[in-house]
């Protein structure tokens, strides 16, 4: 899934500070590289920027909110490639106009939460 702009719901294959489910609140392009800012669903103080190419790598991330990890008992720490790609300093909590999370948003076309079925 490499659609741009990105959907909103994402699941990390490995736990990131104890969490797996994130919302893509905004995105952009810097120096020709696409990036996405993610915020944790259950802990709003956990947010970071990840390169879009890594977000769409199914070895690291899955589109939507997946629950299969509980059944399989997977509880790994963050692999080094995710740790290195997450930028906890440049990320911000400003919402994109198409997020659908702003009450007064004039944008009619909101990004979808989940991939098309």
N, C-alpha and C positions, 0 to 999 in steps of 0.2 A: 504494500500500500504506500504509494509515493505521491498521493494527491496533495496539491498545494492550493490553498492553505490547509493546514493539518486539521483533522477532527479534534474534538476536545478531550475525549476519554482515552487514557493510556494506562497500561499495566507494565510495571517493570518485572522482568523475569526474575531478578534477584531483589531482595529487600534493600531499600535505601533508607537508612536510619530507622528501620523497623516498619517501613511502609512500602506498598507496592502500587497503589492506585493514585493517579495524578490527573490534573486537568490542565490542558494547554490553554493558558489564559491570554497569551499574545505570542507574536512571532514576527520575524523580519529577516532582512538580508543585510549582511555587513561584509564588505570586501568580497562580494560574490558568493559568500557562504550563507546558506539559510540556517536559521536558528529558531528554537521554540522555548519559551519560558513555561515551565511546569510548576504547579503548586499541588501539594499533597491534599488529598480529599479530606483526611481526618485531622491534619495538623497544618493550618494555614501559615505557620511560621517556617515550614520547610518548603522552600522554593529554590529553583535553580534553572539555568539555561543549558540546553543540550543541542548539539548540532542535529539538524533535521535528518541528515544521512544516517546518523546513529540511532535516532528515534525510530526510523523505519527499518532497522536491522532486526529481524525476527529472533535473532539469537539473544538480543538485549531487551527488546520491548515488544509488546503486543498491542494492537489497536483495540480499543474498548476496555471494559473492566472485566477481567477474567478471574474466575474462582478456582481453576483447576489446581492451583498450587496447594491448597489445603488438602485435597484428596491425595495428592502425591507426597505430602509431607516435606516439600522442598522449603528449606529455610536457610538459604545461603546468604553470606554477607555480600556486599556489593562487589562484583568482580572489578579488577583493576581497570578494565577498559571503560566501565561506566564511571568509576571514581574520577578517572582522568578527564572524561568528556564533560562531566557536570561542572558548570561554572556557577558556584554559589555566590560570587561577588557581583557579576554583571546582570544577573536576573533582577527583574522588578515585578511589582504586583499590578502595574497598570494594565487594564483590560483592553483588548483590541475592540474596535467598534463593532465587529461582527461576532463578538463573543456571545451575545444574547444574555449576558449577565448584568448588563447595565439597564436599569429601569427606564431611563430616559433616552435610550438608544434610538436614533433615527434610522439606523440601518435595518432594512427589511430582510435582507439575505443573511441569516445567521449561519455560522458554521455548524455542521451536524455534530452531535455528541459521539455517535458511533459510526463505524463503517457501514456502507450500504449492504443490505443482505440479499 
